[in-house]
Amino acid sequence: MVVYTGAMALDVTGPIEVFDTANRLLGPSGTPYRADFVSADAPLVRMSSGVVVGASPLEAGQGPIDTLLVPGGWSVGNALRDRALVSWIGEAAARSRRVASVCGGSFLLAEAGLLDGRRATTHWAYSEAMAGRYPDVTVDAEPIFVWDGPFVTSAGVSTGIDMALALVEADHGSALALETARFLVLFLKRHGGQSQYSAVLDAQFADHPPIRAAQEWILDNLDNPLPVAEIARQANMSQRNFARVFRREVGTTPGQYVERTRIARARELLETTDLTIGQIAGRCGFAATETFFRSFGRTLGLTPKEYRHHFQVISPSGLIDRHHEREGSPV
């Protein structure tokens, strides 16, 4: 693993702990992992949280490498400007059986030209920036990790742990990976993609006043059917012209925007209220609970119950009862 000043400690320690735990569960017959750290900032490299990692100089990382790991962190921008570091990553990758990145570490792989023509992911908050900076890379913001040939890129921060479990599974089989996950109290395969962790409503209001007014009207009337013709009337535009201008200003169709906004409101209610799933579906304008389930699952890869279990913050009473929505109970 190549580390640098200001990297995120969990990007570094999360995967390493997976490999160390796998070693301890492997038994005498298996081939254990050995982790080495190298850095241009050796011998002591301070992470953004203050954790200090001991490392050897980059020059010590010679010879064949099984897995090259590149973490992300708040200072990845500075690391991208370190041409010697980027050059070393490119050269070391050529000696590696596989190359993996955690979070913003994918920027360093892309900067070295390693991801051109490949599919990759990164932290959801920076996927658009990565796609804009590296147009030859197909950036997919949804998966927890992406495996393309010898390159494995993981999404935000803790997904490096998911990726490391997948590497253990590839090296030693699913039994050891599952045992490692159980020991670390983790899911072997996490449900859903990383969009479930992004901001509740990531769409920005349009600058064009009629479209902005339509967006605000949509937010105020989510419990209604909201046909496109009615939304266009609120903007004082013909339906055809409204659909064209809306797509240009917002980047999506009116129907897609309405669905995304309904899901955003549903996420907020799942996180902060004890309303039943059926009540939330109605408040968000879904004509039937089954329609809500399909739309929610298509968007986030989770059921509403699963989302609430993972993300509910607090109920109106101040307490969370994660068992009050048992399977088979009315929604």
C-alpha positions, 0 to 999 in steps of 0.5 A: 500500500502506498500512503501519503500525508493526509490520506484517510486512515480508514482507507488504509486500515480497513482493508489491511484489517481484513487481510490480517483477520483473514491471515489469522483464520487461514490456518497453516495450509494457506498462503498468508498476506503480507502488508508493506507500506511505502511512501514519499513521506516515509518513515512516519506518515500522518493521516488526516485524522492524526493517525501515524503510519510507519512506511518505507521509502518508495524506492523500497517497493521494488520487484513484483507486487501481488496487490498494489493498494492506493487509498484516498483522503482529504489530501488526494488533491495534493497527491495528484500534484505530486508527479513523482508519486503518480509516476511511481504508481504507474510504474508499480502497477506494471509490476502488480498482479492487480491494482486496487484503490479505495475512495479517492485513490481512484483519482490517482490511478486515473491520473497515472493513466491506468483506468483509460478505457475502463470502468471505475467508481469512486466516492459518490460525492466526487464521481462527477468531478472524476468523470469530468477530469478523466473523460476516458474513464467510464465512472459508475457512481453506484456500485460499492466496488468495480472490478475491471480486469486487474483493476479494482476500484471501491467507492466511498471510504468504508467500501474499501473493506467490502472490496478487501473481502472480495479480494480475499474471496477471490484468493481463498474462496468464499468460506474464508471470506465469509468467516472473515466477515463474520469475525469483523461483524460485517456483511460479506456482500452489502445490500444496495449501492452507494447512492443510498448514502448520498444527499437526500436530494442531490438535484439543484434548482434550475436558474431559469425562473419558470423551471425553478418555479415548477420544481418548487411547485413539485416539492409542495405537491408531492402527494398529488399525481403530478402529470407533466401537463399540469407541471407545464401549466404551472410554468406557463409553458406548453407541455412540449416546450416545457419538457425540452427546456426542463431537460436542458436546465435540470439534466433529466426529464420531468417524469424522472425528476418527479420520481427522484424527488418522491424517493428523496422525500420518502428517504427523509420520512424513513429516516426521521419518522415512524410513519408506516411504509404505506403512509410514506408511500401516500405522502410521497404521491405513490398510488400504491405501496407496490409501486413505491417498493418498485421505484425505491428498489430500482433507485437504491437497490434496497427495500424501504424497510431495509433503508429504514433499518440502516438509516433511521435517525430518531423517531418523534418519541426520541427512541428507535424501535428497529423491530416494530416493522417485523416481516408480515406486519401491515405496512 
